[in-house]
Amino acid sequence: MEQVLGASSQQQLSQPVPGGRGLTTEERQRVDHSATIRGWGSDLARERRPGVPRDRAPEIGVEHLYPPIEKQFPRVKIHKSTEHGRLTPVFGTSCPPSGLSGRLRDFGYQFSEGRLSRWMTLMLADRVNMVEDIVSDLAQARVPNLPKEMGLKSELRYNAAGFATKVAIALVGTAALLAYLRRRGAR
């Protein structure tokens, strides 16, 4: 699977996306205008610049920065940005999309990275995934340790004032909700 189109590893391109090669020395010289800018690189003596041995690429034709990387092949569906023509050579597979959160991710990854709808859908998918995991734990007769999973111990240790504020807001909100429900039930 060389190059993919769209949002996941399951959508194939019929033709490869052009590009993906390094510049030749001649092409780099046409693009690099640093020699024409007055004062460019004048902050350090030439021998003290960090890139000195490599300030100019050697005449080697097409430059290869890295050796070829052995590509990983997906065994599960992998989401990727629509702006990229192919998957990265290495990617994570520990949390494949599944359930309602997976469908939300499928939908969210169809949008461009610059669209708010993409990020809001992916954030919603994260929240739905959290609920799915809690339901899965309860279905397996495991009670989730929510204080530990939410990092309350660290919150108390490193942000006690913020934690107290959150608890106060939660208590006031709960009290207001209970008062509203009592008043509504008294009618």
Phi and psi in degrees as a GROMACS rama.xvg file:
@    title "Ramachandran Plot"
@    xaxis  label "Phi"
@    yaxis  label "Psi"
@TYPE xy
-85.268  -63.1021  GLU-2
-129.839  144.018  GLN-3
-127.036  155.996  VAL-4
-115.091  143.951  LEU-5
90.2894  -142.628  GLY-6
-106.682  -5.98381  ALA-7
-146.37  173.394  SER-8
-74.3188  -6.26788  SER-9
-94.1705  -3.20911  GLN-10
-103.666  110.488  GLN-11
-94.8358  147.702  GLN-12
-90.2615  143.66  LEU-13
-76.3107  -35.4883  SER-14
-124.803  149.938  GLN-15
-66.8699  152.783  PRO-16
-77.448  132.567  VAL-17
-68.1505  155.663  PRO-18
106.21  -161.499  GLY-19
86.1072  21.671  GLY-20
-125.282  161.688  ARG-21
-79.5367  167.081  GLY-22
-85.8487  147.451  LEU-23
-77.0513  166.638  THR-24
-60.0265  -40.9985  THR-25
-63.6674  -43.598  GLU-26
-64.63  -39.1305  GLU-27
-65.0303  -39.9074  ARG-28
-66.1858  -31.6196  GLN-29
-69.3773  -30.1095  ARG-30
-91.0593  -33.9893  VAL-31
-81.6836  110.804  ASP-32
-104.872  18.5869  HIS-33
-63.7308  -29.9275  SER-34
-69.5078  -22.1843  ALA-35
-91.7785  -7.94468  THR-36
-91.6955  120.567  ILE-37
-65.2403  127.538  ARG-38
85.0301  1.94551  GLY-39
-62.8673  127.202  TRP-40
71.0091  22.024  GLY-41
-87.4149  3.78727  SER-42
-74.8396  -26.6199  ASP-43
-131.264  154.167  LEU-44
-65.239  147.359  ALA-45
-53.7922  -42.8063  ARG-46
-70.9519  -12.8219  GLU-47
-102.481  -2.38998  ARG-48
-71.5111  141.941  ARG-49
-60.7588  -32.7099  PRO-50
-100.943  17.8475  GLY-51
-53.8083  -52.274  VAL-52
-61.8097  -16.952  PRO-53
-119.569  17.1286  ARG-54
-56.8254  -37.643  ASP-55
-123.177  132.853  ARG-56
-66.973  141.729  ALA-57
-66.816  160.49  PRO-58
-77.7493  81.9408  GLU-59
-118.276  9.47996  ILE-60
80.6244  -132.632  GLY-61
-74.675  128.57  VAL-62
-87.8902  134.921  GLU-63
-115.316  110.428  HIS-64
-74.1891  -39.1514  LEU-65
-128.8  151.883  TYR-66
-68.156  159.155  PRO-67
-60.0628  139.722  PRO-68
-101.492  134.075  ILE-69
-68.6506  123.751  GLU-70
-80.6985  142.837  LYS-71
-89.7888  137.431  GLN-72
-103.992  131.936  PHE-73
-72.2857  134.062  PRO-74
-101.754  -12.9244  ARG-75
-129.298  170.119  VAL-76
-69.8733  130.159  LYS-77
-117.484  125.364  ILE-78
-85.3838  149.324  HIS-79
-149.455  166.628  LYS-80
-70.1868  145.969  SER-81
-70.168  -17.5837  THR-82
-75.8956  -13.8142  GLU-83
-105.333  138.691  HIS-84
-78.1069  -25.5064  GLY-85
-144.541  164.956  ARG-86
-71.8011  154.062  LEU-87
-67.6995  156.863  THR-88
-61.0024  -30.5725  PRO-89
-128.494  138.603  VAL-90
-151.665  162.785  PHE-91
-87.0045  144.782  GLY-92
-129.543  15.7439  THR-93
-73.3813  -24.7483  SER-94
-128.974  74.674  CYS-95
-67.8198  149.594  PRO-96
-65.8195  135.839  PRO-97
-152.835  158.602  SER-98
66.1117  -157.921  GLY-99
-64.2253  -38.6226  LEU-100
-64.1616  -35.3954  SER-101
-65.3882  -39.6485  GLY-102
-67.2445  -38.0087  ARG-103
-64.2288  -39.0604  LEU-104
-65.0862  -41.8723  ARG-105
-54.3829  -44.2145  ASP-106
-68.0702  -45.7264  PHE-107
-64.703  -37.4686  GLY-108
-75.0119  -3.47882  TYR-109
-78.4777  -17.681  GLN-110
-90.931  158.682  PHE-111
-68.9097  156.693  SER-112
-65.4286  -19.8659  GLU-113
-86.4214  1.02244  GLY-114
-98.6673  134.711  ARG-115
-63.9802  -34.378  LEU-116
-60.1583  -33.1651  SER-117
-61.8981  -52.6272  ARG-118
-70.4113  -36.0344  TRP-119
-66.7415  -38.975  MET-120
-66.2307  -41.3686  THR-121
-68.2377  -35.193  LEU-122
-66.9617  -40.8257  MET-123
-62.1738  -40.4845  LEU-124
-61.4458  -38.3552  ALA-125
-61.9088  -43.892  ASP-126
-67.2768  -40.0686  ARG-127
-65.6427  -39.2547  VAL-128
-62.0917  -37.9614  ASN-129
-62.0827  -45.3386  MET-130
-64.347  -41.4867  VAL-131
-60.4321  -40.0638  GLU-132
-67.0094  -38.4407  ASP-133
-65.3344  -43.8232  ILE-134
-62.9018  -39.8831  VAL-135
-63.0793  -42.3711  SER-136
-60.9793  -46.0329  ASP-137
-65.5379  -35.3236  LEU-138
-66.3392  -27.598  ALA-139
-93.7735  14.4363  GLN-140
62.0791  32.1918  ALA-141
-112.268  128.174  ARG-142
-90.2838  120.575  VAL-143
-68.4025  142.854  PRO-144
-88.7265  79.6838  ASN-145
-60.4306  -42.5975  LEU-146
-58.6049  -39.5959  PRO-147
-71.4525  -42.9739  LYS-148
-67.7187  -27.9772  GLU-149
-87.1115  -5.70874  MET-150
73.8246  33.7979  GLY-151
-66.3323  -32.506  LEU-152
-63.3046  -45.1528  LYS-153
-67.1639  -38.0721  SER-154
-61.4807  -44.0345  GLU-155
-64.2876  -39.7746  LEU-156
-72.4153  -43.0176  ARG-157
-105.034  -14.3522  TYR-158
-145.737  58.7704  ASN-159
-62.6672  -39.5807  ALA-160
-65.8953  -42.7267  ALA-161
-64.547  -39.091  GLY-162
-64.3951  -43.3604  PHE-163
-62.6194  -39.4681  ALA-164
-62.6156  -44.7549  THR-165
-62.762  -42.0411  LYS-166
-64.3174  -42.5635  VAL-167
-62.3681  -43.6831  ALA-168
-62.9206  -41.6146  ILE-169
-64.3145  -40.869  ALA-170
-66.9969  -43.6558  LEU-171
-64.0088  -42.4028  VAL-172
-63.586  -42.2516  GLY-173
-65.4317  -42.9914  THR-174
-62.4995  -41.45  ALA-175
-65.2286  -40.5422  ALA-176
-64.4673  -44.0804  LEU-177
-64.191  -41.0074  LEU-178
-63.091  -41.8726  ALA-179
-63.4347  -43.9722  TYR-180
-67.0662  -37.0554  LEU-181
-65.5026  -45.2317  ARG-182
-63.243  -40.689  ARG-183
-67.6428  -38.1415  ARG-184
-72.6836  -23.4114  GLY-185
-74.6786  -19.3156  ALA-186
